[in-house]
Amino acid sequence: MMTIENYNKIRNENAVGFYKYKRGLIEVSGGEAVQFLDGLITNDMKTLEDGEQMLAAFPNAKGRMLAVVGILRDGEKYLFQTEEATYQKVYENLFRFTFAGDFKVEDLTENYKSYRFFGDSDNLSFDVNEVVKISDIYFVEKENAENFENELKELEYIEISNDLYETLRIESGIPKYGIDMDEETVVPEVGLEDAISYNKGCYIGQEVIARIHFRGKVAKKLTGLIFEDENPEIEPKQEIKSLEDKNAGFLTSITYSPKLEKTIAFAYIRNAYLEEGKELKVGDFIAKVKTLPFI
């Protein structure tokens, strides 16, 4: 159960919360690593300098989403982090190229524990060599995890429950694979523009993704809805309609936001209805379009 006390501390009292959950961590190296990776992901590996990070997606041949990854360059090695639901798929997608050239792939997932923070976690004093931070995820070697968590407790950081995490991630505009995107989702529909390079060479699914970009718009896009009713009876995948009763999209993640005092949801909204504040309906309930994040 989500405790409103912990929610209020994080959202209203500047406390820091941490969530423990499994993420995939994969190391890629080898003299041909950049060449192979550039043919598999949406961003331009050639531009990534040592110590820098980027977001990218793994698309299939139809430009549809296999995974979102964060990538950190560490010298001549590249560390990929991704969701638990997608890391095996990413690993297998990468590993199949190890027989084709100087390209090495190692699954490090079981060696680390992973954490996401909400709030300002900059006062952590843990040795940077013992923590790998990629995107918003901290990876700590399992042998150091107990000391790491003891430091979090000394700092009075709040451990976040599963229910509280769902509310915080939706408010913060963090999509989840298998709920807010899947293999039917065309990569640009998720709205991660920083994860796509339109200037690099060819990669799997590039033709579809580029066509959407140069056409100037996606058919639908992941965005937010804020419901006017106090307790709307709605559910994921439910159809969204315009006030003129035309199809406008469908819902994905849903939660109640105590800070906004409203029910909020992620939704794929058709391009014609993406205007901020646009009124739409789900069943008998009215909602307004909100650009992500909510908070």
Number of C-alpha atoms within 10 A of each C-alpha: 7 14 11 11 8 19 22 14 14 20 17 10 11 12 19 21 25 19 18 17 13 17 23 24 30 21 20 22 19 16 13 14 21 20 12 20 21 18 19 21 26 29 25 21 23 11 11 16 13 13 10 12 20 20 22 25 23 25 24 19 14 17 25 23 23 23 23 28 25 21 23 24 21 15 10 13 18 23 22 26 28 24 19 15 15 19 23 17 14 22 19 12 13 19 17 11 16 16 9 10 12 13 21 18 21 14 18 15 20 12 12 20 20 23 17 19 19 21 14 12 16 6 7 12 10 14 9 9 7 13 18 18 18 22 16 10 19 18 23 23 18 14 11 14 17 12 13 19 17 11 15 20 12 8 14 12 19 19 18 23 16 14 12 19 21 19 19 21 18 24 23 14 18 14 17 17 18 11 13 19 22 16 16 11 20 24 33 25 23 19 15 14 13 11 19 22 16 14 9 16 11 14 20 19 22 24 13 16 22 17 12 18 12 9 8 8 13 18 13 23 22 26 24 29 28 23 23 16 13 11 11 16 10 16 14 15 15 14 17 24 21 17 14 8 10 10 16 22 22 20 24 20 20 20 18 19 19 13 12 12 12 17 20 24 27 30 26 26 26 20 14 10 19 21 13 13 14 14 19 26 20 22 13 9 16 19 22 18 22 19 15 17 14 20 13
